[in-house]
Amino acid sequence: MDDYFGTKITDTYRWMEDMKNPELLNWMKAQADYTRAALDQIPGRQRVLHRLTTLSNAVPSRVSSVLRLPGEQYVYLKTNANENIASLYVRRGLSGPETRLVDPNQLKPTNEQPVSISYFTPSWDGKLIAVGLASGGSENTYIRIYDVAAGLETGETIDRARYGGIAWLPDNRSFFYTRLQQLPADAPVTEYRKKPRVYRHVVGTSADEDRVVFGNDVDPGVEVGPTLLPRLHTFPNSDYVLATVQTGVGGGQAMYVARLTDYNQTADEVGPSPWRKICDMTDDVTDAAIHGDDLYVVTHKNTPRYKVIRTSAKNPNLATATVVLPAGEAIIMGSYIAGEGALHVAQDALYVQQLDGGLGRIRRIPFRKGERESYVVTPFDGTLTEVTADARVPGLLYSLTSWTKAARPYAWNPAVRRSVELGLQPKGPFDDLKDVDIREVKVRAADSTLIPLSIIHKKGMKLDGSHPTWLNGYGAYGIPSLSGSSPMSTTWLEQGGIYAVAHVRGGGEYGEEWHRGGYKATKPNTWRDFIACAEYLIAQKYTSPKHLAGLGISAGGILIGRAMTERPDLFRAVGIAVGLTDMLRFETTANGVPNIPEFGSVKTEEGFRNLHQMSAYHHVRDSTSYPAVLLATGINDPRVDPWLMAKMTARLQAASNSGRPVMLRVDYQTGHGPGVTKQQRLATYADAISFLFWQLGHIDFQPPWPGCSD
């Protein structure tokens, strides 16, 4: 029994936290085998998987993460229809021949788990590309460098490179990167992510020779705490290097700037000048970029929807900075889907990403005096991701998607003020759904706050409360839930389902104020907003409790776990994927410590009270009629340890008296999500769709045994 500030907590399943315990591993394997057998017997599953595969392979290939360098050199990821994992391609000109530079399908890991590309960064001249690779979704990334002309590796491997942060230097032969510390095998797991530091690597040398240049205990004039993540950023059009220090889960950053000294390819040291502080974390700065001698900064200090200011890189002073883009109705925010910032420096302008009522916008602020600001004209309204620019090339690239349109890459040409498709990805027959209605409504929450709710369904659907409905939500880290189309949502809609997304507090739909509305002490708003959206769908007869399912992924496990434990009567089925469900013990994991800034710590009384409130595991009550639940984990998950899903499964199986199944799906070749193969992703979709339709009473998904809807 644990005693938290006078509150006694009994944890019957504490023993399940030891992932080396044979009893736990055998229990998980038995659960996984049972779940696999049950899901495979659902009559419609194979048909759903076939449809998902057809939709996914309807075009010869799909591309993503497109970069454009000077000389019309393009670098991008591409997955052919008959392939499982994306490869890295390069080409000169959009009409030129493409070359496959890195094919993860041909890499043979020692553990026989599939290898995937985590990230890639070309040198400024495009002759070398540093590529991060990892196997089995572990995110244990290592870097290899590829020579574009030769089509070969340079020979060295850099391990412990999970965070990447690659920043090439002007010599095109060396780069900065962020590396985890080397720990003994018996080190506590909570030390794993502490004290990452920035190193400099010279191509052609061993990683053992790499020199530490920034981070914890490196420079006495720069304080970098042991739990913080340092990165260095270089810019092709500037002599300055930018240092950022952050928690790793969003929020404000501390920043420093220095000038790169002159050096050549044989120099032993980069030797930046002493760092000048730009800001502390309390200055609420979330992004920065440098153009020449100008330093551009995004901040939400006293402006929860953010603003862009400009100061001198040589002598930065935020107090006297010029406002370049004031706060307005639109939020200044980059794409959290792609992990990019809001500021993009091109040759012609500073491009600023915004979110306006859930729709992506890009503001163009020209560098040339006298030229007017404007917006990038996109082909349709939707979600912007993978926005990239190069300071030596005018314009920018971006990917655009919506509830009914598949993601496609575009280029903005400022000379003609027009966006054009890059032509790297063929159009598919299912890329533009026509027979679909989209309704964007506002739902009144328990405290009268209006919560946006997106509802997507086939046209002509009669609202009689009979439709299987999938309600999704997230609500954490200030990350908004944005529109997008996928084979999963398309298949769900085709089978007569309704798909809905609750834009709850804790997310970033309306800036930092919206984030803080579902954060630590205010976290209950997150799941209660979700509950309000569920009640709206029922009241408006889109569905009914016997046909409603809720889903939460990762930090969305807090949302769906607490919605289910607070209002089990609202849902017939629930999905929790790699979810945070035991918030009192999450802090004991490798990823728990970095998440303290977002959720709090049990080491303070206030933190304990908040975490106990949001911990679904601790709110499961015996002899309660819970919905059917499908929990899912990847055995290599480095973010949410698999034991969280195991404990929640065991607790629900013991507590629920509804007679509905509580199942644990375990994938032994994946992790939290990054690095999954196409086949793994489609199999996950098929299992989720089949389980939910089974439990929501869809006639085509009823297996020959009891346990379905009544």
DOMAR-887288 format. One line per field, with one value per residue (C-alpha): x, y, z. Coordinates in nm, 3 decimals, padded with zeros to 5 digits. Example, Ala and Ser with C-alpha at 12.3 -4.5 7.8 and 13.67 -1.06 7.14 Angstrom:
// DOMAR-887288
c1 <- c(01.230|01.367) $
c2 <- c(-00.450|-00.106) $
c3 <- c(00.780|00.714) $
This chain:
// DOMAR-887288
c1 <- c(00.000|00.126|00.074|00.048|00.018|-00.220|-00.414|-00.370|-00.359|-00.373|-00.230|-00.315|-00.140|00.187|00.372|00.282|00.515|00.820|00.851|01.118|00.884|00.814|00.471|00.374|00.515|00.328|00.008|00.043|00.112|-00.198|-00.406|-00.262|-00.330|-00.689|-00.751|-00.595|-00.815|-01.129|-01.065|-00.983|-01.323|-01.523|-01.696|-01.628|-01.262|-01.104|-01.334|-01.240|-00.868|-00.907|-01.086|-00.822|-00.550|-00.735|-00.771|-00.409|-00.276|-00.514|-00.228|00.107|00.291|00.255|00.516|00.578|00.835|00.939|01.238|01.358|01.718|01.884|01.919|01.576|01.704|01.421|01.453|01.150|01.005|00.806|00.612|00.515|00.184|00.356|00.588|00.556|00.801|00.891|01.225|01.431|01.451|01.640|01.591|01.708|01.404|01.046|01.075|01.418|01.483|01.455|01.705|01.625|01.903|01.792|01.571|01.493|01.342|01.696|01.843|01.873|01.841|01.980|01.640|01.462|01.222|01.148|01.370|01.217|01.341|01.286|01.418|01.662|01.853|02.056|02.377|02.344|02.494|02.275|02.568|02.529|02.219|02.217|01.944|01.799|01.697|01.523|01.375|01.051|00.906|01.156|01.268|01.620|01.747|02.094|02.234|02.398|02.530|02.473|02.667|02.406|02.630|02.780|02.456|02.653|02.698|03.006|03.064|03.005|02.709|02.606|02.398|02.177|02.042|01.671|01.620|01.801|01.833|02.073|02.207|02.467|02.755|02.878|03.164|02.902|03.120|03.010|02.691|02.549|02.311|02.153|02.263|02.148|02.402|02.574|02.435|02.523|02.277|02.158|02.089|01.740|01.498|01.421|01.780|01.745|01.632|01.825|02.125|02.105|02.377|02.461|02.764|02.951|03.023|03.271|03.179|03.426|03.526|03.411|03.123|03.351|03.551|03.250|03.289|03.023|02.942|02.625|02.404|02.404|02.729|02.899|02.917|02.910|02.741|02.446|02.220|02.068|01.888|01.931|01.572|01.579|01.635|01.902|01.930|02.138|02.001|02.200|02.078|02.221|02.181|02.319|02.644|02.455|02.371|02.057|02.043|01.708|01.640|01.297|01.113|01.043|00.664|00.608|00.578|00.822|01.186|01.507|01.710|02.063|02.241|02.608|02.808|02.983|03.353|03.533|03.670|03.750|03.695|04.007|03.939|03.918|03.672|03.376|03.436|03.123|03.149|03.004|02.631|02.393|02.066|01.752|01.491|01.409|01.131|00.918|00.918|00.677|00.877|00.785|00.973|01.249|01.430|01.717|01.741|02.071|02.112|01.741|01.605|01.233|01.056|00.709|00.577|00.247|00.351|00.041|-00.096|-00.237|-00.288|00.077|00.260|00.581|00.846|01.185|01.507|01.879|02.062|02.377|02.219|01.880|01.636|01.275|01.169|01.253|01.165|00.949|00.611|00.609|00.278|00.049|-00.184|-00.522|-00.807|-00.585|-00.335|00.031|00.118|00.323|00.218|00.240|00.169|00.506|00.676|00.764|00.765|00.552|00.835|00.977|01.253|01.261|01.466|01.180|00.992|00.924|00.631|00.425|00.187|-00.147|-00.455|-00.780|-01.093|-00.923|-00.807|-00.445|-00.321|00.025|00.106|00.374|00.583|00.821|01.178|01.179|01.070|00.751|00.609|00.274|00.204|-00.034|-00.162|-00.048|-00.338|-00.410|-00.622|-00.877|-00.926|-00.783|-00.489|-00.137|00.153|00.513|00.561|00.925|01.130|01.495|01.653|01.820|01.500|01.186|00.849|00.779|00.642|00.351|00.118|-00.258|-00.540|-00.899|-01.178|-01.251|-00.924|-00.607|-00.280|-00.090|00.231|00.216|00.459|00.383|00.539|00.550|00.631|00.290|00.112|-00.008|00.013|00.075|00.089|00.442|00.336|00.539|00.229|-00.030|-00.396|-00.597|-00.962|-01.043|-00.843|-01.149|-01.464|-01.783|-02.077|-01.996|-02.147|-01.927|-02.083|-01.881|-02.082|-02.021|-02.124|-02.184|-01.963|-02.046|-01.902|-02.077|-01.758|-01.834|-01.644|-01.595|-01.716|-01.657|-01.911|-01.857|-02.103|-02.248|-02.494|-02.863|-02.820|-03.138|-03.073|-03.260|-03.003|-02.918|-02.579|-02.249|-02.051|-01.680|-01.597|-01.228|-01.039|-00.694|-00.658|-00.297|00.028|-00.156|-00.181|-00.496|-00.702|-00.711|-00.886|-00.743|-00.849|-00.724|-00.822|-00.950|-01.199|-01.304|-01.376|-01.569|-01.787|-01.843|-01.981|-02.243|-02.056|-02.038|-01.694|-01.669|-01.380|-01.414|-01.179|-01.149|-00.954|-00.596|-00.542|-00.435|-00.735|-00.758|-00.400|-00.233|-00.548|-00.725|-00.428|-00.428|-00.799|-00.720|-00.389|-00.294|-00.563|-00.800|-00.745|-01.098|-01.224|-01.060|-01.275|-01.584|-01.570|-01.556|-01.855|-02.048|-01.977|-02.095|-02.416|-02.469|-02.439|-02.698|-02.935|-02.924|-02.996|-02.678|-02.642|-02.739|-02.538|-02.570|-02.415|-02.149|-01.777|-01.500|-01.133|-00.820|-00.457|-00.145|-00.220|-00.576|-00.586|-00.651|-00.948|-01.117|-01.017|-01.171|-01.474|-01.540|-01.489|-01.696|-01.977|-01.967|-02.334|-02.255|-02.050|-02.106|-01.741|-01.408|-01.066|-00.750|-00.432|-00.087|-00.271|-00.183|-00.407|-00.199|-00.087|00.043|00.304|00.380|00.649|00.852|00.902|01.169|00.920|00.742|00.999|01.000|00.620|00.614|00.586|00.261|00.094|00.270|00.450|00.331|00.615|00.406|00.066|-00.096|00.063|-00.063|-00.419|-00.420|-00.265|-00.502|-00.795|-00.674|-00.569|-00.832|-00.679|-00.747|-01.110|-01.212|-01.480|-01.565|-01.898|-01.957|-02.114|-01.830|-01.836|-01.651|-01.287|-01.006|-00.670|-00.363|00.011|00.335|00.593|00.873|00.686|00.942|00.683|00.404|00.541|00.331|00.261|00.022|-00.212|-00.158|-00.254|-00.560|-00.670|-00.636|-00.820|-01.111|-01.142|-01.173|-01.412|-01.658|-01.985|-02.137|-02.037|-01.877|-01.522|-01.210|-00.927|-00.556|-00.397|-00.017|00.199|00.543|00.706|00.592|00.615|00.419|00.338|00.643|00.807|00.507|00.489|00.192|00.084|00.099|-00.098|-00.373|-00.401|-00.445|-00.718|-00.893|-00.893|-01.028|-01.302|-01.411|-01.415|-01.618|-01.869|-01.908|-01.980|-02.198|-02.426|-02.341|-02.511|-02.215|-01.972|-02.149|-01.938|-02.087|-02.055|-02.218|-02.074|-02.195|-02.442|-02.787) $
c2 <- c(00.000|00.347|00.656|00.978|01.270|01.077|00.906|00.528|00.360|-00.017|-00.144|-00.512|-00.531|-00.357|-00.680|-00.632|-00.333|-00.559|-00.624|-00.888|-01.095|-01.429|-01.447|-01.113|-01.200|-01.531|-01.356|-01.097|-01.368|-01.561|-01.243|-01.158|-01.508|-01.502|-01.157|-01.256|-01.566|-01.370|-01.085|-01.326|-01.493|-01.173|-01.238|-00.900|-00.862|-01.016|-00.815|-00.496|-00.575|-00.639|-00.307|-00.122|-00.277|-00.184|00.177|00.197|00.050|00.233|00.453|00.318|00.509|00.771|01.028|01.232|01.455|01.629|01.866|02.098|02.217|02.466|02.338|02.173|01.878|01.693|01.448|01.255|00.935|00.710|00.389|00.188|00.001|-00.336|-00.224|-00.219|00.054|00.394|00.436|00.753|00.893|01.178|01.340|01.644|01.829|01.708|01.553|01.400|01.035|00.940|00.732|00.516|00.602|00.413|00.104|-00.009|-00.328|-00.436|-00.364|-00.672|-00.600|-00.843|-00.883|-00.960|-00.672|-00.430|-00.123|00.216|00.569|00.794|01.118|01.248|01.573|01.660|01.861|02.215|02.117|01.806|01.570|01.388|01.287|01.188|00.929|00.811|00.444|00.229|-00.122|-00.260|00.078|00.100|00.456|00.346|00.546|00.532|00.761|00.657|00.896|00.838|00.976|01.079|01.057|00.721|00.583|00.434|00.474|00.656|00.378|00.513|00.452|00.690|00.528|00.677|00.930|00.910|01.286|01.358|01.733|01.717|02.058|02.060|02.307|02.517|02.277|02.013|01.754|01.792|01.838|01.883|01.623|01.539|01.216|01.027|00.950|00.612|00.419|00.084|-00.198|-00.190|00.186|00.289|00.337|00.687|00.786|00.679|01.013|01.237|01.449|01.432|01.649|01.799|01.655|01.749|01.468|01.486|01.259|00.977|00.958|00.731|00.845|00.775|01.081|01.315|01.616|01.745|02.108|02.192|02.060|01.963|02.060|02.163|02.542|02.703|03.007|02.806|02.616|02.301|02.087|01.708|01.647|01.904|01.846|02.060|02.116|02.335|02.487|02.629|02.840|02.850|03.228|03.323|03.311|03.237|02.914|02.891|02.676|02.562|02.394|02.245|01.984|01.757|01.780|02.130|02.452|02.737|02.705|02.865|02.991|03.112|03.243|03.252|03.327|03.042|03.124|03.078|02.730|02.486|02.117|02.016|02.229|02.039|02.273|02.487|02.723|02.939|03.267|03.285|03.223|03.516|03.438|03.511|03.396|03.175|02.918|03.168|03.396|03.151|03.133|02.829|02.877|03.083|03.121|03.333|03.517|03.696|03.906|03.901|03.671|03.590|03.456|03.313|03.382|03.356|03.570|03.778|03.670|03.315|03.297|03.386|03.660|03.688|03.940|04.033|04.125|04.130|03.798|03.982|04.150|03.986|04.177|04.063|04.368|04.599|04.357|04.466|04.297|04.136|03.951|04.053|03.816|03.775|03.530|03.278|03.090|03.089|02.722|02.470|02.117|01.890|01.597|01.647|01.797|02.124|02.483|02.772|02.974|02.888|03.099|03.105|03.323|03.565|03.575|03.451|03.210|03.170|02.880|02.956|02.768|02.953|02.776|02.439|02.524|02.567|02.903|03.029|03.399|03.534|03.821|03.937|04.040|04.304|04.641|04.780|04.442|04.360|04.069|03.806|03.453|03.147|03.039|02.669|02.448|02.385|02.440|02.172|02.065|02.174|01.945|01.899|02.269|02.323|02.606|02.670|03.011|02.983|02.900|03.117|02.980|02.671|02.317|02.178|01.883|01.939|01.711|01.733|01.509|01.398|01.451|01.244|01.424|01.551|01.759|02.109|02.390|02.761|02.982|03.344|03.477|03.377|03.355|03.004|02.658|02.363|01.990|01.857|01.560|01.316|01.123|00.992|01.068|00.780|00.689|00.722|01.038|01.264|01.138|01.287|01.122|01.263|01.530|01.723|01.911|02.139|02.218|02.367|02.169|02.332|02.174|02.134|02.480|02.632|02.649|02.579|02.272|02.218|01.882|01.751|01.498|01.309|01.066|00.956|01.190|01.124|00.944|00.943|01.056|00.795|00.698|00.368|00.440|00.295|00.602|00.637|00.937|01.024|01.267|01.356|01.680|01.707|01.901|02.179|01.955|02.017|01.737|01.832|01.704|01.423|01.135|00.778|00.427|00.369|00.657|00.587|00.221|00.314|00.557|00.309|00.054|00.302|00.437|00.795|00.936|01.224|01.416|01.610|01.910|01.909|02.136|02.032|02.049|02.355|02.442|02.789|02.841|02.821|02.920|02.611|02.396|02.532|02.461|02.087|02.084|01.952|02.090|02.164|01.824|01.701|01.942|01.717|01.411|01.608|01.795|01.452|01.336|01.648|01.567|01.209|01.336|01.574|01.292|01.095|01.390|01.481|01.117|01.057|00.753|00.604|00.459|00.107|00.226|00.467|00.394|00.617|00.600|00.753|00.702|00.770|01.074|01.034|00.733|00.981|01.121|00.794|00.611|00.875|00.927|00.553|00.530|00.844|00.763|00.393|00.417|00.642|00.392|00.041|00.002|00.171|00.157|00.250|00.232|00.272|00.483|00.663|00.500|00.475|00.831|00.766|00.521|00.667|00.880|00.564|00.498|00.634|00.870|00.964|01.214|01.419|01.438|01.597|01.950|01.849|01.635|01.704|01.487|01.263|01.407|01.714|01.703|01.916|01.703|01.384|01.519|01.617|01.291|01.081|01.266|01.183|00.822|00.592|00.281|00.419|00.500|00.151|00.030|-00.331|-00.478|-00.207|-00.249|-00.128|-00.116|-00.367|-00.257|-00.327|-00.221|-00.224|-00.200|-00.252|-00.452|-00.212|00.105|00.353|00.619|00.432|00.113|-00.194|-00.271|00.026|-00.146|-00.481|-00.342|-00.166|-00.485|-00.695|-00.439|-00.406|-00.781|-00.823|-00.530|-00.536|-00.724|-00.630|-00.956|-00.762|-00.850|-00.674|-00.768|-00.688|-00.670|-00.698|-00.641|-00.792|-00.602|-00.245|00.031|00.351|00.410|00.559|00.309|00.082|-00.086|-00.043|-00.401|-00.352|-00.029|-00.180|-00.485|-00.252|-00.062|-00.386|-00.508|-00.179|-00.144|-00.507|-00.502|-00.181|-00.287|-00.621|-00.451|-00.177|-00.435|-00.413|-00.716|-00.805|-00.836|-01.070|-01.379|-01.719|-01.673|-01.457|-01.126|-00.891|-00.608|-00.686) $
c3 <- c(00.000|-00.092|00.121|-00.079|00.162|00.384|00.105|00.109|-00.234|-00.280|-00.608|-00.656|-00.991|-00.900|-00.980|-01.347|-01.379|-01.413|-01.787|-01.716|-01.498|-01.675|-01.511|-01.663|-02.004|-02.007|-01.897|-02.174|-02.433|-02.327|-02.346|-02.688|-02.822|-02.695|-02.844|-03.175|-03.201|-03.110|-03.354|-03.636|-03.594|-03.642|-03.977|-04.137|-04.041|-04.350|-04.574|-04.388|-04.413|-04.786|-04.829|-04.627|-04.842|-05.161|-05.049|-04.938|-05.262|-05.495|-05.619|-05.743|-05.469|-05.198|-05.097|-04.783|-04.611|-04.933|-04.914|-05.193|-05.214|-05.452|-05.806|-05.794|-05.592|-05.417|-05.129|-05.004|-04.864|-05.095|-05.042|-05.348|-05.345|-05.317|-05.038|-04.662|-04.558|-04.705|-04.882|-04.924|-05.278|-05.443|-05.783|-05.978|-06.108|-06.093|-06.438|-06.378|-06.291|-05.926|-05.732|-05.432|-05.189|-04.876|-04.884|-04.527|-04.669|-04.755|-04.411|-04.192|-03.821|-03.568|-03.402|-03.730|-03.676|-03.962|-03.998|-04.083|-04.144|-03.841|-03.997|-04.258|-04.314|-04.628|-04.613|-04.747|-05.083|-05.103|-05.152|-04.821|-04.625|-04.258|-04.201|-03.869|-03.864|-03.601|-03.585|-03.449|-03.357|-03.071|-03.158|-03.061|-03.354|-03.503|-03.774|-04.098|-04.363|-04.734|-05.030|-05.288|-05.597|-05.503|-05.360|-05.070|-04.697|-04.572|-04.321|-03.970|-03.741|-03.462|-03.189|-02.914|-03.166|-03.084|-03.081|-03.406|-03.414|-03.708|-03.811|-04.090|-04.087|-04.382|-04.463|-04.562|-04.388|-04.027|-03.831|-03.483|-03.340|-03.004|-02.837|-02.528|-02.258|-02.240|-01.943|-01.787|-01.846|-01.484|-01.474|-01.352|-01.642|-01.519|-01.611|-01.975|-02.114|-01.881|-01.982|-02.362|-02.513|-02.850|-03.028|-03.344|-03.591|-03.880|-04.172|-04.217|-03.851|-03.571|-03.352|-03.056|-03.160|-03.160|-02.934|-02.694|-02.779|-02.585|-02.306|-01.941|-01.761|-02.086|-02.060|-01.713|-01.864|-02.000|-01.762|-01.912|-01.654|-01.662|-01.776|-02.057|-02.427|-02.601|-02.976|-03.207|-03.529|-03.819|-04.112|-04.468|-04.493|-04.152|-03.955|-03.636|-03.456|-03.241|-02.927|-02.789|-02.454|-02.392|-02.189|-02.485|-02.436|-02.567|-02.372|-02.347|-02.445|-02.326|-02.622|-02.686|-02.993|-03.096|-03.409|-03.588|-03.617|-03.947|-04.000|-04.280|-04.339|-04.148|-03.840|-03.514|-03.348|-03.449|-03.159|-03.137|-02.952|-02.600|-02.600|-02.567|-02.392|-02.592|-02.342|-02.046|-02.039|-01.849|-02.156|-02.325|-02.649|-02.860|-03.188|-03.348|-03.680|-03.812|-04.144|-04.188|-03.873|-03.788|-03.519|-03.541|-03.233|-03.161|-02.811|-02.625|-02.329|-02.249|-02.590|-02.565|-02.943|-03.007|-03.196|-03.401|-03.303|-03.450|-03.274|-03.351|-03.354|-03.249|-02.947|-02.883|-02.664|-02.657|-02.456|-02.747|-03.028|-03.321|-03.362|-03.706|-03.681|-03.393|-03.215|-03.382|-03.412|-03.590|-03.375|-03.478|-03.467|-03.663|-03.749|-03.448|-03.680|-03.847|-03.542|-03.715|-03.597|-03.720|-03.879|-04.222|-04.377|-04.758|-04.992|-05.050|-04.721|-04.374|-04.391|-04.073|-04.014|-03.851|-03.740|-03.807|-03.685|-03.731|-04.084|-04.182|-04.310|-04.411|-04.379|-04.613|-04.470|-04.747|-04.671|-04.944|-04.811|-04.957|-05.057|-04.897|-04.671|-04.804|-04.754|-04.943|-05.163|-05.111|-05.342|-05.065|-04.693|-04.469|-04.256|-04.346|-04.263|-04.374|-04.446|-04.549|-04.693|-04.781|-04.728|-05.071|-05.263|-05.304|-05.193|-04.991|-05.000|-04.800|-04.773|-04.755|-04.645|-04.514|-04.386|-04.743|-04.931|-04.902|-04.831|-05.135|-05.167|-05.317|-05.396|-05.353|-05.621|-05.498|-05.847|-05.980|-05.643|-05.706|-05.550|-05.779|-05.718|-05.723|-05.933|-05.724|-05.618|-05.867|-05.802|-05.663|-05.723|-05.351|-05.276|-05.289|-05.115|-05.261|-05.086|-04.742|-04.515|-04.273|-03.983|-03.758|-03.444|-03.098|-02.791|-02.453|-02.187|-01.818|-01.742|-02.050|-02.260|-02.627|-02.752|-03.128|-03.254|-03.607|-03.739|-04.065|-04.223|-04.556|-04.721|-04.671|-04.340|-04.132|-03.776|-03.575|-03.310|-03.478|-03.635|-03.510|-03.409|-03.341|-03.121|-03.108|-02.883|-02.751|-02.552|-02.434|-02.485|-02.667|-02.975|-03.183|-03.339|-03.706|-04.016|-04.223|-04.444|-04.414|-04.526|-04.171|-04.166|-04.526|-04.449|-04.135|-04.330|-04.614|-04.367|-04.246|-03.946|-03.821|-03.740|-03.492|-03.335|-03.009|-02.997|-02.619|-02.387|-02.328|-02.704|-02.901|-03.116|-02.961|-02.850|-02.511|-02.324|-02.464|-02.364|-02.009|-01.986|-01.973|-01.790|-01.445|-01.206|-01.497|-01.664|-01.577|-01.844|-02.103|-02.039|-01.940|-02.272|-02.437|-02.232|-02.339|-02.704|-02.653|-02.496|-02.789|-03.043|-02.849|-02.796|-03.165|-03.255|-03.449|-03.228|-02.891|-02.600|-02.741|-03.070|-02.942|-02.911|-02.775|-02.866|-02.714|-02.814|-02.605|-02.383|-02.513|-02.280|-01.999|-02.190|-02.283|-01.964|-01.740|-01.965|-01.943|-01.565|-01.498|-01.744|-01.836|-01.934|-02.232|-02.432|-02.561|-02.662|-02.590|-02.751|-02.559|-02.768|-02.607|-02.353|-02.031|-01.772|-01.451|-01.387|-01.034|-01.163|-01.506|-01.343|-01.271|-01.643|-01.878|-02.041|-01.721|-01.596|-01.922|-01.897|-01.551|-01.701|-01.873|-01.607|-01.276|-01.020|-00.737|-00.530|-00.451|-00.284|-00.552|-00.822|-00.660|-00.631|-00.998|-01.119|-00.910|-01.068|-01.420|-01.351|-01.502|-01.346|-00.999|-01.084|-01.198|-00.957|-00.877|-00.991|-01.249|-01.592|-01.814|-02.194|-02.407|-02.416|-02.662|-02.523|-02.747|-02.692|-02.880|-02.687|-02.792|-02.687|-02.543|-02.455|-02.275|-02.122|-02.217|-01.852|-01.833|-02.078|-01.903|-01.559|-01.698|-01.874|-01.560|-01.347|-01.589|-01.637|-01.260|-01.209|-01.499|-01.457|-01.793|-01.960|-02.242|-02.343|-02.218|-02.453|-02.477|-02.821|-02.816|-03.123|-03.070|-03.357|-03.293|-03.035|-02.981|-03.347|-03.523|-03.754|-03.807|-04.145|-04.377|-04.312|-03.935|-03.958|-04.173|-03.946|-03.648|-03.834|-03.927|-03.568|-03.431|-03.693|-03.659|-03.279|-03.265|-03.530|-03.349|-03.019|-03.169|-03.324|-03.695|-03.847|-04.072|-03.779|-03.537|-03.453|-03.365|-02.987|-02.717|-02.607|-02.876|-02.832|-02.703) $
